[in-house]
Amino acid sequence: MNDMGCWNVIGVAGDKSCDKLAPLVHCRNCDVYANAALRNLQRPAGDAYRAEWAAVLRQPLAQADTSDTSALAFRIGREWLALPTAMVAQVAPQAAAHRLPHRGASGLAGIVNVGGKLMPAISLAAMLGLDERDAPAREGRHTFARLLVVEWDGQSFALPVADLFGIVRYASTGLTAPAATINRGFERFLLGVTSRDDMHIGVLDASLIGHQMTRLLR
């Protein structure tokens, strides 16, 4: 049979006149078809084929993604910070906090209504010693203040933030040390720094933040 293959002429793809077709039902059950497939697989590889695969195999292996942690990044003043996504319950519109009488703890801004639920409003700026008024000018991007609702030890807290970047993923073993110029009071709350393009995001220690927020309510 010619290069067309008998299966294309008298077999299932042809006029079905082959004597073997009735007992075998389909050409794939025929030794002629099987032998043709074997010859096709054993044919010498062409120069172009070998050159193409050689080029593919010379490519360096892609670096494996070692990200094992996710956090929500936000801004206070000039500082971009992040808390674990597991700690974040929701992002709500900004709302004014109502001060509590006889509660002057630094960091406790008062109580705020979030979706009909009252919860303590915590000023991370005051707690971390950051100047929230020291905000950088942003070009080509609108910024909107938000309330970040986080949960710790069964208690909800509302954290006013100046801007929200979104979720970032990073390798917990790949965090770098904070800049030497950072104030020590703020530094103790950081696990380290992760980078996104030209941004340096301080990853906050969730346990220290949670413990400190809880202390403010006592």
C-alpha positions as CSV (number, residue, x, y, z in Angstrom):
1,M,0.0,0.0,0.0
2,N,1.3,3.5,-0.7
3,D,2.2,6.2,1.8
4,M,-1.4,7.1,2.3
5,G,-1.8,3.9,4.4
6,C,-4.3,1.2,3.7
7,W,-6.5,2.5,6.5
8,N,-7.1,5.6,4.5
9,V,-8.0,3.7,1.3
10,I,-9.8,0.5,2.2
11,G,-9.9,0.9,6.0
12,V,-12.1,2.9,8.4
13,A,-11.0,6.2,6.7
14,G,-11.5,4.8,3.2
15,D,-14.2,2.7,1.5
16,K,-14.1,0.0,4.3
17,S,-13.5,-2.8,1.7
18,C,-10.6,-4.4,3.6
19,D,-11.3,-8.2,4.3
20,K,-9.7,-7.8,7.8
21,L,-12.0,-5.0,8.9
22,A,-15.1,-7.0,9.7
23,P,-13.3,-9.4,12.3
24,L,-11.0,-6.6,13.6
25,V,-13.8,-3.9,13.8
26,H,-11.2,-1.1,13.5
27,C,-7.8,-0.6,11.8
28,R,-6.1,0.1,15.1
29,N,-6.5,-3.5,15.9
30,C,-4.6,-4.6,12.8
31,D,-0.9,-5.5,12.8
32,V,-0.4,-3.5,9.5
33,Y,-1.6,-0.3,11.3
34,A,0.5,-1.1,14.4
35,N,3.6,-1.8,12.4
36,A,3.1,1.5,10.4
37,A,2.8,3.4,13.7
38,L,6.0,1.7,15.0
39,R,7.9,2.7,11.8
40,N,6.7,6.2,12.2
41,L,8.0,6.5,15.8
42,Q,11.3,4.9,14.8
43,R,12.0,7.2,11.9
44,P,15.2,9.3,12.1
45,A,14.8,12.7,13.6
46,G,15.4,15.6,11.2
47,D,18.1,18.2,11.7
48,A,15.5,20.9,12.2
49,Y,13.7,18.8,14.9
50,R,17.0,18.1,16.8
51,A,18.0,21.8,16.6
52,E,14.6,22.9,17.9
53,W,14.7,20.6,20.9
54,A,18.4,21.4,21.6
55,A,17.4,25.1,21.9
56,V,14.6,24.2,24.3
57,L,16.8,22.1,26.5
58,R,19.4,24.8,26.7
59,Q,17.0,27.2,28.3
60,P,17.7,27.7,32.1
61,L,15.2,26.2,34.5
62,A,12.7,28.6,35.8
63,Q,13.3,29.5,39.4
64,A,10.8,27.8,41.7
65,D,8.3,30.1,43.5
66,T,9.2,29.8,47.2
67,S,6.3,32.0,48.4
68,D,4.7,30.4,51.3
69,T,3.0,33.3,53.1
70,S,0.4,35.9,52.1
71,A,-0.4,39.3,53.6
72,L,-2.5,42.3,53.0
73,A,-0.4,45.4,52.3
74,F,-1.5,48.9,53.3
75,R,0.0,52.3,54.0
76,I,0.2,54.5,57.1
77,G,1.9,57.8,56.4
78,R,4.9,56.9,54.3
79,E,5.2,53.4,55.5
80,W,3.9,50.4,53.6
81,L,3.0,47.6,56.0
82,A,1.4,44.2,55.9
83,L,-0.5,41.9,58.1
84,P,-1.3,38.2,57.5
85,T,-4.4,37.6,55.3
86,A,-5.6,35.1,57.9
87,M,-5.9,37.9,60.4
88,V,-7.9,40.2,58.1
89,A,-11.7,39.9,58.3
90,Q,-12.8,42.6,55.9
91,V,-12.0,46.0,54.4
92,A,-14.6,48.7,55.2
93,P,-15.1,52.3,54.2
94,Q,-13.5,54.9,56.4
95,A,-15.6,56.0,59.4
96,A,-14.9,58.4,62.3
97,A,-14.1,56.9,65.7
98,H,-15.9,58.1,68.8
99,R,-13.6,58.6,71.7
100,L,-14.2,56.8,74.9
101,P,-14.2,58.8,78.2
102,H,-11.4,58.1,80.6
103,R,-9.6,55.9,78.1
104,G,-6.4,57.7,77.1
105,A,-4.2,54.8,76.1
106,S,-2.0,55.7,73.2
107,G,-3.3,53.8,70.2
108,L,-6.9,53.4,71.2
109,A,-8.7,55.9,69.0
110,G,-12.2,55.0,70.3
111,I,-15.0,52.9,68.9
112,V,-16.3,52.8,65.4
113,N,-19.4,51.4,63.7
114,V,-18.6,48.9,61.0
115,G,-21.7,47.5,59.3
116,G,-23.8,48.0,62.4
117,K,-21.2,46.4,64.7
118,L,-19.3,48.5,67.2
119,M,-15.6,47.7,67.6
120,P,-12.5,49.4,69.0
121,A,-10.6,51.6,66.6
122,I,-6.9,51.2,66.9
123,S,-4.4,53.8,65.6
124,L,-1.5,51.8,64.3
125,A,0.3,55.1,63.7
126,A,0.2,55.9,67.4
127,M,1.0,52.4,68.4
128,L,4.0,52.1,66.1
129,G,5.2,55.7,66.5
130,L,4.5,56.6,62.8
131,D,3.6,60.1,61.5
132,E,0.3,59.4,59.6
133,R,0.3,62.9,58.2
134,D,3.6,62.3,56.4
135,A,1.9,61.0,53.3
136,P,3.8,60.8,49.9
137,A,2.2,62.2,46.8
138,R,1.0,59.5,44.4
139,E,0.8,60.1,40.7
140,G,-1.5,58.2,38.3
141,R,-3.3,56.4,41.1
142,H,-6.2,57.4,43.3
143,T,-5.9,56.6,47.0
144,F,-8.7,56.0,49.4
145,A,-8.5,55.6,53.2
146,R,-10.1,52.5,54.5
147,L,-10.8,50.6,57.8
148,L,-9.0,47.3,58.0
149,V,-11.0,45.0,60.2
150,V,-8.8,42.4,61.8
151,E,-9.5,39.7,64.4
152,W,-7.3,38.6,67.2
153,D,-8.1,36.2,70.1
154,G,-11.9,36.4,69.3
155,Q,-11.9,40.2,69.2
156,S,-12.5,42.5,66.2
157,F,-10.4,45.6,65.7
158,A,-10.8,48.4,63.2
159,L,-7.5,49.8,61.9
160,P,-7.7,53.1,59.9
161,V,-5.2,53.0,56.9
162,A,-4.4,55.7,54.4
163,D,-4.2,53.4,51.4
164,L,-4.6,49.8,50.4
165,F,-2.2,48.0,48.0
166,G,-3.7,44.4,48.1
167,I,-2.5,40.9,48.8
168,V,1.2,40.1,48.5
169,R,2.9,36.7,48.6
170,Y,6.4,36.3,49.9
171,A,8.8,33.7,51.2
172,S,9.0,33.8,55.0
173,T,12.7,32.9,54.8
174,G,13.4,35.6,52.3
175,L,12.5,38.7,54.4
176,T,15.2,41.3,54.7
177,A,16.2,43.4,57.7
178,P,14.6,46.9,58.0
179,A,16.7,49.9,57.2
180,A,19.1,51.0,59.9
181,T,17.4,54.4,60.0
182,I,14.1,53.1,61.2
183,N,13.0,54.0,64.7
184,R,13.5,51.2,67.2
185,G,10.0,51.4,68.6
186,F,8.6,50.6,65.2
187,E,11.3,48.0,64.3
188,R,10.4,45.7,67.2
189,F,7.0,45.1,65.6
190,L,8.5,44.0,62.3
191,L,9.4,40.4,61.1
192,G,11.2,41.9,58.2
193,V,10.8,43.6,54.8
194,T,9.5,42.3,51.5
195,S,9.8,44.2,48.2
196,R,7.4,44.7,45.3
197,D,8.8,46.7,42.4
198,D,10.0,49.9,44.0
199,M,8.0,49.4,47.2
200,H,9.4,48.1,50.5
201,I,6.7,46.6,52.7
202,G,7.3,46.1,56.4
203,V,5.8,42.7,57.4
204,L,4.3,43.2,60.9
205,D,4.5,40.5,63.6
206,A,0.9,39.5,64.0
207,S,1.3,38.1,67.5
208,L,3.0,41.3,68.8
209,I,0.4,43.5,67.1
210,G,-2.5,41.4,68.4
211,H,-1.1,41.3,71.9
212,Q,-0.6,45.1,72.0
213,M,-4.1,45.8,70.7
214,T,-5.6,43.5,73.3
215,R,-3.6,45.3,76.0
216,L,-5.1,48.7,74.9
217,L,-8.6,47.4,75.9
218,R,-7.7,46.6,79.5
